[in-house]
């Protein structure tokens, strides 16, 4: 996701958007559901879950 580089503040949102859209848009196993659709949900629980999870994965990878 980060190509091994240090990421700046606020970049996690962009990284999540790119990864989500690339994944859901590139597989016939997924219905067309993009990051903008996630952000349009009334509750932002789903959006926050993806951001937190991406942060965990990035920081875990950096610590390894």
Secondary structure by P-SEA (a helix, b strand, c coil): ccccccccccaaaaaaaaaaaaaaacccccccccaaaaaacccaaaaaaaaaaaaaaaaaaaac
